[in-house]
Amino acid sequence: MTARTLPAHDAATWGPALDEAVDVIANGGLVVLPTDTVYGIGADAFSPPAVQALLDAKGRGRQMPPPVLIGDVRTLDGLATDVPAHARLLAEAFWPGGLTLIVRAQPSLAWDLGETHGTVALRVPDHPAARALLKRTGPMAVSSANRTGEDAALTAADAYRMLGDRVRVYLDAGESPGQVASTIVDATGSRLQVVRQGAITLAALNEIAPVRGTDGRLPDAAGDGHAADDHASADDHASAAEHASDDHGGSDDDARGAGAGG
């Protein structure tokens, strides 16, 4: 079926476009949507065939599962368990926005995102069209709208060039406003740690809660940082980063550079 590109610039006029996108998601199809970082390709997070179609469209395997976009911070507890208090503070401070949190997934969830090892990467995007869509569809598996190894899409046209008719609907909201990947924080270990640096700086994170950088260090007043004291969790952080895959805010190569983005 030929893909359709529909305007999603203005809340006053995007109703028909969102109606069509919601219908596509409900029927197991794929939608390209704008976010505050880069364009994403999305599917119903609770439809294993749709998630597999997303992975196939990108040309990637189950070992790199997609992150999940949600419409509101209140959805966090429905999808995650054992969320650390400091991670909650980060979510409250930076959602909606360019922060992806890797957390322990609720074991009872009826989904199959791939080889997640019990984790899920969650984010609330700071884009009105994306959030309007998510509030109607519920959680969506969303990855950057590109073929694996190619640059992330900054426009709907960029996404179509790479994904073509594998996607049913492209929501076109113009050029992406952020163009910088989200920052990914692993909240599954004994300490919070950045596994990909992006839109939110380590300094900004540490104004809210203690978060270690990609080098395992906490920043200090001198800017030198000090080493993490929980070396046993290093493998856990690397594993979580790998399973975050690339997010709706960065390319595959961006995420791999951080250990694998969500």
N, C-alpha and C positions, 0 to 999 in steps of 0.2 A: 504493500500500500504506500502511495506517495505521501511523504511528510508534508505537514502544513506549518508555515511560519505565521504566528499570530501576534499582534501588538499587545504589549503588557507594560506600556510606559505610564499609564495614568489610571488611578483607581476608579475614576469616573467612567472609564470606557473599557476596562479590561475584563469586565464581567463575562462576556461570551467566550473570550479566550480561556479564562480560568475554568469555565464550565466544561469546555472541551477537554482541557488538560485533566480535570478531575475524572471525567469519564474514561479517558485513556488509562489513567492509573488504576481505576477500579476494575478495568478489564485486562489488567496484566501487561499494559504497554509501557513504553518509555517516553519520557518528556525531558526536554532540555529547558532549564529554568535559570533565570538570572539570580545571582547572589551578590553579597557585598564584597566578595573577593573576585572570583571568576565564574564563568558559566558552569553549571553542573548538569550531569545527566542523572535522572532520577527514576526510581521504580518503587512500587509498594514494598516496604521493608518486610511485610509479613507474607509475601508471595514468593516462595523459592523459585518458581519458573521465571518470574519477572526479574529477580535479582540475578539469576543465571544469564538472562538475556542482556542485562546491563554489563556483566562481566564479559560476555561474548562480544558485545558491541565495542567495548574498549580493547578487546584482544588480550585479556589477562585471565589468570587462573584463580581458583578458589583460595590459594595461599595469600592473596592480597584482597581481603574482603573490604567492601565499601563502608565508609562511615554512615551515620544516620543523622539526618537533619530533623529537628523537631521545631514546633511552632512557638513553644513557650517553656520557660524554665520549670514550670510545674510538672511537665511530663517526665522530668529526670527520674523521679522515684518510681515511675511506672515501668521504666526500662532498665534501671540500674539498681544494684544492691550494694550495701556496705560502702556507701559514698562517704569519703572522709570529710570531716567538718571543714577543713581548709579548701577542699575542692568545691564544696557548696559556696563558700565565700567567693571563690573565683567566678563561679557560674552567676552568682547574684550581681557581681561587679561588671562582668564582661559579656553577659548574654542579654540581648542579642549583640553579636559582634564576632570578631575574628579570633575566637578561642575555641579549640576543640579539646574536649576532655576524654581521655581513655579511662573507662571505668569497668567494674565487674558487671556483666549483664545479668538480669534476672534469669535464673535457671529455668523458670516456668514458661518463658516466652516461646511462642510457636513460630519461630522464624529460622531461617538458614541463610546467614550472610556469607558463609564460607568458613574457612579454618580460623575462627576467632579465638580459640582457646579460652572461651568463656568471657571474653571482653567485648566491649563495643565502644566506638569512638562517636561521641555526640557533640552536636553544635546547634545553636539557635542563630540563624543568619540574620543580619541586620539589613534586610532588603524587603520593602513592603510587599512586592509581588510574591516573593518566595514565601513569606510568612502567611500571606493570605491564602496561598495554595496549600501550605502545610496544615493550616487550621481546618481545612476541608478534607484533606486526604488522610491526616494522621501522619505518623512517622514515615519518612521516605529514606530508602537507601540512596545516597547521592554521592557521586564521585565527579572529579573534574571532567568536563565534556570534551575529551580528547581521546585519540587512540594512544595506547601505551607507547611511551617514548617520544611523543610529539608535544609541542608547547600547549599549555592550557589555553582554552578559548576565551577571548576577551569580548567577543560579540557572538550573536546567534549565527551569523554567517560563518564565522570561524568554526563554530561547532558543526554546522552542516557540512562544511568542506571535509571534515574528518569523519563524521558519523553518518551522514547521508540519510537514507530511508530506513536505517535501523531504528530510528527514532520516529514516533508518530507525530508529535507536536513540538515545535520550537517556540518558546515564549520569548519574544524579542523586546527587551527593555533598553536597547542601546548599548553603548560600551560599558563594560564593567567599571564601577566606580573605584574599587579598591586596588585590584590588579596585584595584590600581594597575598601570598598564602596565609592561611590561619596559623597561629601558633598552636602546636600540639603539646599538651601536658599529660603525662602518664600519672594517673591517680590510683593505680592498682597496687603499687608497692608500699613500703613503709614510709617513703618520702615522696613528695611531689617532685617531678622532674620534667623539664622541657625535653622533648625528643625531636622537635623541629621548631626552630625559631622562625617566626613569621610576623604577622601584623602587630602583635602585642609584645612589647619588649620585656625582657627579664626584669628590668627595674620596675616597670609598671606592675607586673605580677607580684613582685615582692613588697609593693606598697599595700597589698591586700593580704598576702599569706606567704610563708616561706616556700620558695620554689627553687630547686637547683637547676642550673643550666645544663646544656647538653654535655658539658665536661664533668658533671656530677658535683659542681661547686655552688655554694651559696655566694651571692655578691655581698661585699662588705663596703664600709664607708670609703675605704681606700681604692675600691674597685678591683682588688686582687682576688677576692673570693677565698673560700677555704674548702678543703676537700670534703666530700661526703664521708660519713662514718659508717654507712651501711653498705659496704662493698658487696655483701651477699645479694643485694637486690639489683645489681647492675645487669645481670642476665635477664631479670624480670623486665626491666625497663627496655632493654633491647628487643625482647620478645614482643612486648606490647606495641612498640613502635612499628615493628614489622607487620603486625596484624592490623595496625591503623590504616595501612595502605595510603594512597594519595587521597586528599580530601577535595571537596568542592571549592577549595581555595588554593590549589596548587597542582603542579604536574606530577606525574609518576616519578620523574627524576628528582624533583624537589623532595618528595617524601623519602625516597631511598637514601638521599643524602643525610637524612635525619635518622636513619636506622631502618627504614623499610624499603596521608594524611588525611585524615579525618578532617 
